[in-house]
Amino acid sequence: MTKTKKKKVKSGRRKIDLEKDQQQYLTTLLIVLGLLILFGYLIFQKNGFNTSKRAN
């Protein structure tokens, strides 16, 4: 009985760890995407201003 209980606990822990890893992965992805969008927007604005200045 104790062996089966231990196995069940281990599998449960593994599932919880996987869920935590997935949550961390999603949060990190969202943060990275947000930063990329912010940097891309700033760079695009700078490039836009530079191109407009050069054109003028």
C-alpha positions as CSV (number, residue, x, y, z in Angstrom):
1,M,0.0,0.0,0.0
2,T,2.7,2.5,0.9
3,K,4.6,1.8,-2.4
4,T,1.5,2.6,-4.5
5,K,0.7,5.7,-2.4
6,K,4.3,7.0,-2.9
7,K,4.0,6.4,-6.7
8,K,0.7,8.3,-6.8
9,V,2.2,11.2,-4.9
10,K,5.2,11.3,-7.2
11,S,3.0,11.3,-10.3
12,G,0.9,14.1,-8.7
13,R,4.0,16.1,-8.0
14,R,5.3,15.6,-11.5
15,K,2.0,16.9,-12.9
16,I,2.1,19.9,-10.6
17,D,5.7,20.6,-11.7
18,L,4.7,20.4,-15.3
19,E,1.8,22.8,-14.7
20,K,4.2,25.2,-13.0
21,D,6.7,25.0,-15.8
22,Q,4.0,25.6,-18.4
23,Q,2.8,28.7,-16.4
24,Q,6.3,30.0,-16.1
25,Y,6.9,29.3,-19.9
26,L,3.7,31.2,-20.8
27,T,4.5,34.2,-18.5
28,T,8.1,34.4,-19.9
29,L,6.8,34.2,-23.4
30,L,4.3,37.0,-22.7
31,I,7.0,39.2,-21.1
32,V,9.4,38.5,-24.0
33,L,6.7,39.3,-26.6
34,G,5.8,42.5,-24.8
35,L,9.4,43.6,-24.7
36,L,9.9,42.8,-28.4
37,I,6.8,44.7,-29.3
38,L,7.9,47.7,-27.3
39,F,11.4,47.7,-28.7
40,G,10.1,47.1,-32.2
41,Y,7.7,50.0,-31.8
42,L,10.4,52.3,-30.6
43,I,12.9,51.3,-33.3
44,F,10.1,51.6,-35.9
45,Q,9.4,55.2,-34.7
46,K,13.1,56.1,-34.7
47,N,13.5,54.6,-38.2
48,G,10.4,56.4,-39.4
49,F,11.7,59.8,-38.0
50,N,15.1,59.1,-39.5
51,T,13.7,58.2,-43.0
52,S,11.4,61.3,-42.9
53,K,14.4,63.6,-42.0
54,R,16.5,62.0,-44.7
55,A,13.7,62.4,-47.2
56,N,13.2,66.0,-46.3
